[in-house]
Amino acid sequence: MSVVAPGRRAAFPPIGRLRVSSLSGGKKSGFVSLNLTPMVDMFTILVVFLIQLFKASGEVELSSRITVPRSLASQPLEGETGTVVQVSTELMLLDSQPFTTEEMGSELDIPIPGMVTRLTVIREQNEKIFGRDPTKPYDGVLIIQADVKTDFRTVRRIIASANGAGWAKMKFVTQPMAKAGAEAAAE
């Protein structure tokens, strides 16, 4: 048997065929197929994410059971996100979770015991996630939606509960009053 110098061999048949193809001349073809299903899935997820992000920036959803007061000095809550307290004569919700009668305490308790506990837990979780400068007060925002018919003592209890839990920033949801209508009503 004679000794022969090894020649060029393909690793497997498709590569060998690509190298010796008379049409492509040994080059790769320029045709590339796209699989559209993963791309459509990715864009769908991206659109849903952007819609949720847009919805969460600065919009506070009003409950149909709450009629917020009108104000001349109202300003839009631009870019404000925070913990939402909804109060009416029948219910009190913190981030859409109702309070039990044990959490409400008696009417003589100025801060609401259950609200102080829940707000403290929310504050501590946010501090763990986002960190906090110990020289500055907690910068979370408590957004209060109080019904027009709600007694001010209840609102005062909410403010005292927020202060007891370490929350300093509070904003009240109001509807803007038309200035022309307000001037006519004042006359």
C-alpha positions in Angstrom: 0.0 0.0 0.0 1.4 3.3 -1.0 1.6 6.3 1.3 -0.6 9.2 0.2 -0.7 12.7 1.5 -4.1 13.4 3.1 -6.4 15.7 1.1 -9.1 18.1 2.1 -12.1 16.3 3.6 -15.5 17.7 4.7 -16.5 17.3 8.4 -19.9 16.2 7.3 -21.7 16.2 3.9 -23.5 19.6 3.9 -20.2 21.5 4.4 -18.6 19.4 1.7 -21.5 20.3 -0.7 -21.2 24.0 0.1 -17.5 24.0 -0.7 -17.9 22.3 -4.1 -21.2 23.9 -5.2 -20.9 25.3 -8.7 -23.6 27.9 -8.1 -22.1 29.7 -5.0 -18.5 29.1 -5.9 -17.6 28.0 -2.4 -19.2 31.0 -0.7 -22.2 31.1 1.7 -25.5 32.0 0.3 -27.0 35.4 0.9 -30.5 34.1 1.7 -31.3 34.2 5.4 -34.7 33.0 6.7 -36.2 34.8 9.7 -38.3 33.1 12.3 -41.0 35.7 12.9 -42.8 34.0 15.8 -40.2 34.9 18.5 -39.8 38.4 17.1 -43.6 39.0 17.3 -43.6 37.6 20.9 -40.8 39.9 21.9 -42.6 43.0 20.4 -45.9 42.0 22.1 -44.1 41.8 25.5 -42.4 45.1 24.8 -45.7 46.8 24.0 -47.4 45.4 27.1 -44.5 46.5 29.2 -44.6 50.1 27.8 -48.3 50.3 28.3 -48.0 49.3 31.9 -45.1 51.7 32.4 -47.1 54.5 30.9 -50.1 53.7 33.0 -48.1 53.7 36.2 -46.5 57.1 35.7 -48.6 59.8 37.3 -52.1 58.4 37.0 -54.1 57.6 40.1 -57.1 55.4 39.5 -60.2 56.8 41.2 -62.6 54.5 42.8 -66.2 54.7 41.5 -67.3 54.8 45.2 -65.3 57.9 46.0 -66.1 61.4 45.0 -63.0 63.5 45.6 -63.4 67.2 46.4 -62.8 70.0 43.9 -60.0 72.5 44.4 -58.8 75.7 42.8 -55.2 75.0 43.8 -55.0 71.5 42.4 -51.9 70.4 40.6 -51.5 67.3 38.5 -49.7 64.3 40.1 -47.0 64.2 37.4 -44.7 61.2 37.8 -46.0 60.5 41.2 -46.3 56.9 42.3 -46.8 55.9 45.8 -48.9 54.0 48.3 -52.6 54.9 47.8 -55.1 55.2 50.7 -58.8 55.3 49.7 -61.3 56.5 52.3 -65.0 56.8 52.2 -67.8 56.6 54.8 -68.1 52.8 54.2 -64.6 51.6 53.6 -60.9 52.3 54.0 -58.3 50.6 51.7 -54.5 50.7 51.6 -53.3 49.6 48.2 -56.7 48.1 47.5 -56.6 45.9 50.7 -59.3 46.6 53.2 -58.8 47.0 56.9 -60.3 44.7 59.5 -62.1 46.0 62.6 -59.2 44.9 64.7 -56.8 46.8 62.6 -58.9 50.0 62.8 -58.8 50.1 66.6 -61.2 52.2 68.5 -62.2 55.8 67.5 -60.2 57.1 70.4 -57.0 55.8 68.9 -55.6 58.8 66.9 -53.3 56.7 64.8 -54.9 53.7 63.2 -52.9 50.7 64.6 -53.3 48.5 61.5 -52.3 51.3 59.2 -49.2 52.1 61.1 -48.2 48.5 61.0 -48.8 48.2 57.2 -47.2 51.5 56.3 -44.1 50.6 58.4 -43.8 47.2 56.6 -44.1 49.0 53.2 -41.5 51.6 54.2 -39.0 49.0 55.4 -39.4 46.9 52.2 -38.8 50.0 50.1 -35.8 50.9 52.1 -34.3 47.4 51.7 -34.9 47.5 47.9 -33.9 51.1 47.1 -31.7 51.9 50.0 -32.0 55.0 52.2 -29.8 57.8 53.4 -30.1 57.6 57.2 -29.6 61.4 57.5 -32.7 62.1 55.4 -36.3 61.3 56.2 -38.1 58.6 54.2 -39.1 60.0 50.8 -42.1 57.7 50.0 -45.3 59.4 49.0 -48.7 58.5 50.5 -51.5 59.5 48.1 -54.8 60.0 50.0 -58.2 59.7 48.2 -60.8 60.9 50.6 -64.5 61.1 49.8 -66.2 64.5 50.1 -68.5 63.1 52.8 -65.6 61.6 54.9 -65.2 63.0 58.4 -62.1 65.0 58.9 -61.3 63.1 62.1 -60.8 60.0 59.9 -58.4 61.9 57.6 -56.6 63.2 60.6 -56.2 59.6 61.9 -54.7 58.6 58.5 -52.2 61.5 58.7 -51.2 60.6 62.2 -50.8 57.0 61.2 -48.6 57.9 58.3 -46.4 60.1 60.5 -46.2 57.3 63.1 -44.9 55.0 60.4 -42.3 57.4 59.2 -44.0 58.8 56.2 -43.5 62.6 55.7 -44.8 63.2 52.2 -48.6 63.1 51.7 -50.7 64.2 48.7 -54.4 64.5 48.5 -56.3 63.7 45.3 -58.6 66.5 44.2 -60.4 67.4 41.0 -59.6 70.7 39.4 -62.3 73.4 39.6 -62.9 75.6 36.6 -61.6 79.1 37.5 -64.3 80.9 35.5 -67.0 78.9 37.3 -65.4 79.6 40.7 -65.3 83.4 40.0 -68.9 83.4 39.0 -69.9 81.4 42.1 -67.9 83.8 44.3 -69.9 86.8 43.0 
